[in-house]
């Protein structure tokens, strides 16, 4: 059996509005040429106006979903999203060890509308268990601040936080700059060997729901297809940028991206 068949196992929450969570993950992996399988950690009641309910799934069910995939289909990469509790973090960390594949860890803490998705007690578990298992960690500025205790208000802050996260065990960190003020958005891909700067003009839009999920999953698809890290991230970054530009304008709040733009050319 050949390596790098594009299989991505996604461990994340479901978004009933379809813009983020496993729904966005599946769309992104598919559009990037991979095959998405899932182990759902929680079901959210959600639309563009916000999160109206969160219903965690039993730990045994989360693990059973993942193991069913791993024992039959297998995986070339794993992507984690919303975990929601210390116990789920512990369960998912153990599953990452079983998967024995590079993990893209999106440390989801707060929904786009401001609803908390990770209690404070679980942040330490993410630091202890998820960061050291991350082949790629993809925090936004508030998440990086919560994980490091460092202010992330400019590119120097992004760089300092990224260095701290590398020191905590992540093999690579994509420091996202969407929450950092400025006319351009700068993302920094940082590894022990150096950094890559990804910069584009800021798009003036409220339709950015699911950008973090989408970017992390697109990165995971690239890794699952055997792309070098820098190539996988650059391709994912370009895909997400165009998906934001083509956002269909759905809903009255933070609307979804156009995940399917590649099929329309």
N, C-alpha and C positions, 0 to 999 in steps of 0.2 A: 504494500500500500504506500503510495507516494505521500511525501510530506506536503504541508502547505496547500490544503484543499479548500481553504477559505471558510472553514467551519468556525463559527463563533457561538459560544455558550454565553447567554446574557442572564445575569442574576440581578433583577431590578423590579421596581413596582410597575403596576399597570396604570395608565392614564386614560380614563374613559373618554376624554376629549380628543385623544389621538395625537396630540402634539408633542408629548414628551414620553418618558418612561419606555416600557418595552415596545409600545407601538412605534415610537420614533426610532428606537434601536433597530427593530426589524426592518423598517423602511430604509434606514441608512445602510445597514449591512447589505441588504439586497441591491440597492443602487450602486454600491461600491464593488459588486461582483461576488459577494460572499454568500454563505448560507447561515441563516440565523436560527438558533434553537434557544429556548427560554426556560428559566426557573423563576417563577414569579414570587416575589417576596411579600407583596402587599397589593391590595386593590384600593385604588383611590377613587373617590367621587369628585370629578374635576372637569372644569371647562376653562375657557379663556379668562373667565372672571376670577378664578381662584380654585383652591382645594376646599371642598365642602365636607369631606370625610376621608378617613384613612382606616383601612381594615387589614391588619397584619394577618398573614397566613401562618399556620402552625409550623414550627421548626422542622418537624418530621416531614411535612409536605414539601417544604422548600428543598430539603436534602433529597427527598425521593425524586423530585422532578429532575434535579441536576444529575443524580446518579443514573437515572433511566437514560438520559442523553449520553452520558459518558460511557456507559457500559455497552451501548449499541452503536451510536453514530460517531461518538468521539468529538474532539474539538481541537482546533489549532490555535485558538486564543479564547480568553475569557474577558467579558466586560462586566463590571459591577456598577450598579447605580444606587438607587434608594435602598437602604438597608433598615433603618428605622429603630433599631434597638441594639443593646449590647449583645443580647443572645443571638440575634440574626448576624451581627458582625462575626461573632465566634463561629457560628455555623458556616458562614460563607468562607471564612479564612480556612477552615478545615477542608472545604470543598475545593478551594484553590490548590491546596496541596495535593489532593486526589487528582485534579485535572492535569497537573504537570504541564501547563501551557502558559505562555506569557499572559499576564493579566493587565488589562487597562482599567484602572481604578478611578472612577469619577466620584469624589467624596461629596455626594449630594447631601446638603444640609438644610436648605431653604428653597421652597418653590418660588417660581417667578413672581407670584403675587404676594410673597412674604410669609406664607404658611411654613412653620418649622417642620422639617421632615426627619431630623435627627436630634434626639435629646442630648443635652450637655453631657450626660453620663456616658453616652456612646462615643463621644469625640475621642476620649482617651483610648477606647477600644480600637477605633480607626487608626490612631497613631501607633498603637502597639502591634496591631495584627494586620492591618491592611497596607499601610505604607511600606513596610519591609517586603511585602509580597508583590509590590507593583512594578511591573516592567515599565509602565508609564502611568503617572499620576496626573490628573487633569483638573486642578483646582482653579476656581475663579478667585478674585481678590478677597472677598469676604471669607471664603473657605480657607484660603491660605493663611489669612490672619488668625482664624480660629485654631488652625492646626499648629501654627508656629508662635503665636503671640506677637508677631511683628506687624507693623503698619505697612500696608500695601497701597500707597497713594500715587506712585509714579513708577517709572521703569526701574529705578534703583531699588525701590521697595520690592518690586516683583523679583528682581535678581537676588536680593538678600533672602527673601522667603524661599525662593527656589533652591538656593544653596542649603538652607536649613533643612528642607524636605529631602534633598539628596543625602544630607548627613544623617537623616532619620532612617535611611534605608531604601528609598525609592531609587530604581536604576535610571529612571529618566523622569523629568517633570515638564509638563506643558503648562506654563504659567499664563493663564488667560487674562487679557487686559480689557475685556468689555466693560468692567465696572470701574476702570481707571479713567479719570477725566482727561479729555483732550480731543482734538479734531481727528486724530487717527487712533486706530485700535492696534496695539502691539501685543503679540503673543510671543513668549520666549520658550523655546524648546531647549531644556538644559540637561546635560549629561555630565559625567565625570570628565569627558573629553572636550567639553566646550559648550557653546550655545549657538542656536540658530534663531534669527529674528524674522518673524512673520508680521508684516505691517500692511494695513490697508486703511483707506479713508473710512471714517465712521459712517454707517448708514443710519439716517434719521428715520426710525420706524419703531412702533410699539410691538411689531409682530416678531418677537424673538423667543417665544415659548418653545422650550425644548432644544435650544442651541447647544447646551452642555451635553445632554444625552446624545444628541446627533453627532457632535464632534467626536466624543469618546468612542462611540460605536463605529464610526467611519474609520477612526484610527485602528481599532481592533480588527476590522475587516482587512485593512491593508497588511497588518502584521500576520493575520491568518493566511493571507495569500502569499506570504514570503517576502513582502516588500521590506527593504531596510527601514529602520525607524524614521529617519529623516524624510524618506520618500513617502511613507505611509502617512505621516503627520501633514506634510505639505499637500498631498492629494486630498486628505480629509478636510483640511483648512479651506482649500479652494472650493470644494463641494459645498461646505456649509455657507461660505460667503455668497455663493450664487443662490443657494436655497433661501437665504435671508432676502436677497434682492428680489427674488421672484415670489415672496410670500403672498398667498392668495387673499389676505385681508379678511379672514374668517373670524367671527365672534366680536363681542363688544369690548374685550380686554386685550390681554397679551396673546395675539393670535399665533398660529403655527407657521412653520416654514413650508416651503414647497419641496418636500423630500423627493418627489418624483420628477424634478425638472430634467434629469438626463434623458429620460425616455421621450421627452417632447423636443429636445434639441434646443 
